[in-house]
Amino acid sequence: MLSPTLEQAYTTCEEITRTEARNFYYGIRLLPRDRRAALCAVYALARRVDDIGDGDTDGGALSAEQKRERLAGVRASVATLAAGSDGGDPVLAALADAARRLPIPLDAFGELVDGVERDVDMDETGRGYADFDELVWYCRCVAGSIGRLCLGVFSARPDANGPRYADALGIALQQTNVLRDVREDLTNGRVYLPQDELDRFGVRLRLEDGRLADDAGALSAYVRFACERAQTWYDDGLRLVPLLDRRSAACCLAMSGIYRRLTDRIAADPAAIRDRRLSLSGREKAVVAARALTGRTR
């Protein structure tokens, strides 16, 4: 039985997840209570790292120096969890308890911080990604790490390839994020699409009257190509599912299924991302989650 303080720490993490994880919570709630609580603790700290990178903390924008300082603080705080020190932070307290119960690879948070530090560097220098290999590195840091953290929470049979599959699934989801958010990222001075591929497709990424330009359909052609490639990463990553028990598999399928369906939608109508941020409706997400319970991947 949890102490009242620890119970409240988990409640805090679940409230953060329910409020902020608009897509992931559809899958997380399919887990048994103890594993749902653990994954909420993982998400709550990951969200904190993301918010620092975007400057969305303490009610105002952070400078690059402040972001780096706070990211370093998160890195240090995770390192102290193994020694049993959470500093009275409810998110860290819940995560420390979850890591004592489950094989959660806490060092993956260091990779998440590495990726977000790369975002801070982009904000300062404008340096994007030269090629897809560089983008994969970033996706592995910010999303493959989450896949491996999730695997630590899931009930899974031992398999040497499990972490690789979880990594690939996270990378697939991040590719969908990148494609969905091209316009929003560009308005914030960030470009994640590999420059050599943009050059090959003849894409000059820019806004015209608030919409992404699509010279002679070049951007649409590139987006279709990138969606098709992302789907191969989903195919690889979903080889994780047979290793999981039913509830963990349902969680995995629901979280990935929402993003995979979004990838299908972007591929079918690339022009839709030119002036808006696409998302599935609440009803569509609920349908994906229900299908996940039956083991359906699409």
LINKA-V806520 format. One record per backbone hydrogen bond with DSSP energy under -1.0 kcal/mol. NH is the residue of the N-H (numbers start at 1). CO is the residue of the C=O. E is the energy in kcal/mol with one decimal. If there is no record, write none. Layout:
NH&CO&E + NH&CO&E
This chain:
7&3&-2.9 + 8&4&-2.2 + 9&5&-1.8 + 10&6&-2.3 + 11&7&-2.0 + 12&8&-2.5 + 13&9&-1.9 + 14&10&-2.5 + 15&11&-2.3 + 16&12&-2.1 + 17&13&-2.3 + 18&14&-2.9 + 19&15&-2.0 + 20&16&-2.7 + 21&17&-2.5 + 22&20&-1.6 + 25&21&-2.1 + 27&24&-1.1 + 28&24&-2.6 + 29&25&-2.1 + 30&27&-1.9 + 31&28&-1.8 + 36&32&-2.9 + 37&33&-2.5 + 38&34&-1.7 + 39&35&-2.5 + 40&36&-2.2 + 41&37&-1.8 + 42&38&-2.0 + 43&39&-2.8 + 44&40&-2.7 + 45&41&-1.7 + 46&42&-2.2 + 47&43&-3.1 + 48&44&-1.6 + 49&45&-2.0 + 50&46&-2.3 + 51&47&-2.9 + 52&48&-2.0 + 53&49&-2.2 + 54&50&-2.0 + 55&52&-1.0 + 56&51&-1.8 + 57&55&-1.5 + 60&57&-1.4 + 67&63&-2.5 + 68&64&-2.4 + 69&65&-2.3 + 70&66&-2.4 + 71&67&-2.7 + 72&68&-2.4 + 73&69&-1.7 + 74&70&-2.1 + 75&71&-2.5 + 76&72&-2.3 + 77&73&-2.4 + 78&74&-2.3 + 79&75&-1.5 + 80&76&-1.3 + 84&81&-2.1 + 85&80&-1.8 + 89&86&-2.0 + 93&89&-2.7 + 94&90&-2.4 + 95&91&-2.3 + 96&92&-2.7 + 97&93&-2.0 + 98&94&-2.5 + 99&95&-2.6 + 100&96&-1.3 + 101&97&-1.3 + 102&98&-2.3 + 104&102&-2.2 + 106&104&-1.8 + 108&105&-2.5 + 109&106&-1.8 + 110&107&-1.0 + 112&108&-1.9 + 113&109&-2.3 + 114&110&-2.0 + 115&111&-2.3 + 116&112&-2.2 + 117&113&-2.6 + 118&114&-1.3 + 119&115&-1.2 + 120&116&-2.0 + 121&117&-2.1 + 122&118&-2.1 + 123&119&-2.4 + 124&120&-1.6 + 125&121&-2.9 + 126&122&-2.8 + 135&131&-1.6 + 136&132&-2.8 + 137&133&-1.9 + 138&134&-1.8 + 139&135&-2.9 + 140&136&-2.8 + 141&137&-1.9 + 142&138&-2.6 + 143&139&-2.3 + 144&139&-2.1 + 145&140&-1.4 + 147&143&-2.1 + 148&144&-2.1 + 149&145&-2.1 + 150&146&-2.7 + 151&147&-2.1 + 152&148&-1.4 + 153&150&-1.1 + 154&150&-2.5 + 157&243&-2.7 + 162&159&-1.7 + 165&161&-2.4 + 166&162&-2.5 + 167&163&-2.3 + 168&164&-2.6 + 169&165&-2.3 + 170&166&-2.0 + 171&167&-2.3 + 172&168&-2.2 + 173&169&-2.3 + 174&170&-2.1 + 175&171&-1.8 + 176&172&-1.7 + 177&173&-2.2 + 178&174&-2.6 + 179&175&-2.1 + 180&176&-2.7 + 181&177&-2.1 + 185&181&-3.3 + 186&182&-2.3 + 187&183&-2.1 + 189&186&-1.7 + 190&185&-3.0 + 195&129&-2.9 + 196&130&-2.1 + 198&194&-2.0 + 199&195&-2.5 + 200&196&-1.8 + 201&197&-2.1 + 203&198&-3.0 + 208&211&-3.6 + 211&208&-1.7 + 212&274&-2.2 + 213&206&-2.7 + 217&214&-2.0 + 218&215&-2.4 + 221&217&-2.2 + 222&218&-2.2 + 223&219&-2.7 + 224&220&-2.2 + 225&221&-1.9 + 226&222&-2.8 + 227&223&-2.5 + 228&224&-2.3 + 229&225&-2.0 + 230&226&-2.4 + 231&227&-2.1 + 232&228&-1.0 + 233&229&-1.2 + 234&230&-2.0 + 235&231&-2.5 + 236&232&-1.8 + 237&233&-2.9 + 238&234&-2.7 + 239&236&-1.4 + 240&237&-1.9 + 241&238&-1.1 + 243&240&-1.9 + 244&241&-2.1 + 245&155&-2.4 + 249&245&-3.0 + 250&246&-2.3 + 251&247&-2.1 + 252&248&-2.5 + 253&249&-2.8 + 254&250&-2.4 + 255&251&-2.5 + 256&252&-2.4 + 257&253&-2.3 + 258&254&-1.8 + 259&255&-1.1 + 260&256&-2.6 + 261&257&-2.5 + 262&258&-1.7 + 263&259&-2.2 + 264&260&-2.2 + 265&261&-2.1 + 266&262&-2.4 + 267&263&-2.5 + 268&264&-2.1 + 269&265&-1.5 + 272&269&-1.9 + 273&270&-1.4 + 274&271&-1.6 + 285&281&-2.3 + 286&282&-2.2 + 287&283&-2.1 + 288&284&-2.1 + 289&285&-2.3 + 290&286&-2.3 + 291&287&-2.5 + 292&288&-2.0 + 293&289&-1.2 + 294&291&-1.3 + 295&292&-1.6 + 296&291&-2.0
